[in-house]
Amino acid sequence: MKPRKDLLTIGSLSDEDIHTILDSAKAMKDIFTKSVKKVPALKGKSVLTLFYEPSTRTRSSFEVAAHRLSADVTTFTVGTSSVVKGESVHDTIDTLMSMKMDYIIVRHKNSGIPAVIARHCKAAVINAGDGAHAHPSQAFLDAFTIREKFGTVAGHRVVIIGDILHSRVARSTCCILQRLGAEVAYMGPGSLVPAREHCGVPVFRDWDEVFSWKPHVIYLLRVQNERIDTPFFPTADYHRAFGVTEERLKVIDDCDAAIMHPGPVNRGVEICDAAMDYRNCLVCNQVENGIAARMSILYHLTPQTQNHE
């Protein structure tokens, strides 16, 4: 893998980059699931988490990953910073870079902000989710989880169900899975799976079509009401039409398919309670693998050395 400063999208990576990060994630997981919980790979390096949107899983996962690589971690809390007083992103970055950060992990409600930050600083910038655009670290942990479950991603069928329109996860995960040789399909409410989003990706209308396709993985997304002006679906109606109900779970069990979800899980909406205890539910695996994937991402990025001049 050639030296790379930033991780902004899956599309910016070569096939070699993708395979290197996934292979390294396996080694990282072997480290922290055994007796050694911490390695000195990033000792003396500084990592900043800069989240303009609320996050529990992604931010904590990156922070744990950085700590396990022996980096120093600083959490920038936007809600108590000068940002709420009108400070621009550029001014915030100028302030932070005076602290000589090596890595900046950014989440923002507007697409493209991590790329703007990357252009204006010497730190390695990781896109932790920008609007409905991209979420590359989630894509890596999803691909790693599927590879761990089945031995390979290639040749497996994954159906992504839910709010495709507003989902940066759907975009990034679909991209990496296709790059790795998987077949990907979508299913969801018609207006939340717009035509421009599924060029070359089959779209199913209902669960009968999904089950006829015989997917190996059913990947559920939540409806992102925070990105919709008015609630799109009453909860009960959505669950009845697109959710994993107890009846559908029986079919999924018969097919031996796995269930995945990026979180947060909305029980009784996209998934029933019983599905969280299903033998092939990989949601907890995704959380654990998120640490390994993000350790690998941090390890393989190279901040510009001028940062500490």
Secondary structure, DSSP 8 states (H G I E B T S, - for coil): ---B--B--STTS-HHHHHHHHHHHHHHHHHHTSS-----TTTT-EEEEEESS--SHHHHHHHHHHHHTT-EEEEEEGGGSGGGGT--HHHHHHHHHTT--SEEEEEESSTTHHHHHHHT-SSEEEEEEETTTB-HHHHHHHHHHHHHHHS-STT-EEEEES--TT-HHHHHHHHHHHHTT-EEEEES-GGGS-GGG-TTS-EESSHHHHHHH--SEEEE----GGGSSS--S-HHHHHHHHSB-HHHHHHHHHHT-EEE--S---BTTTB-HHHHT-TTB-HHHHHHHHHHHHHHHHHHB---GGGG-
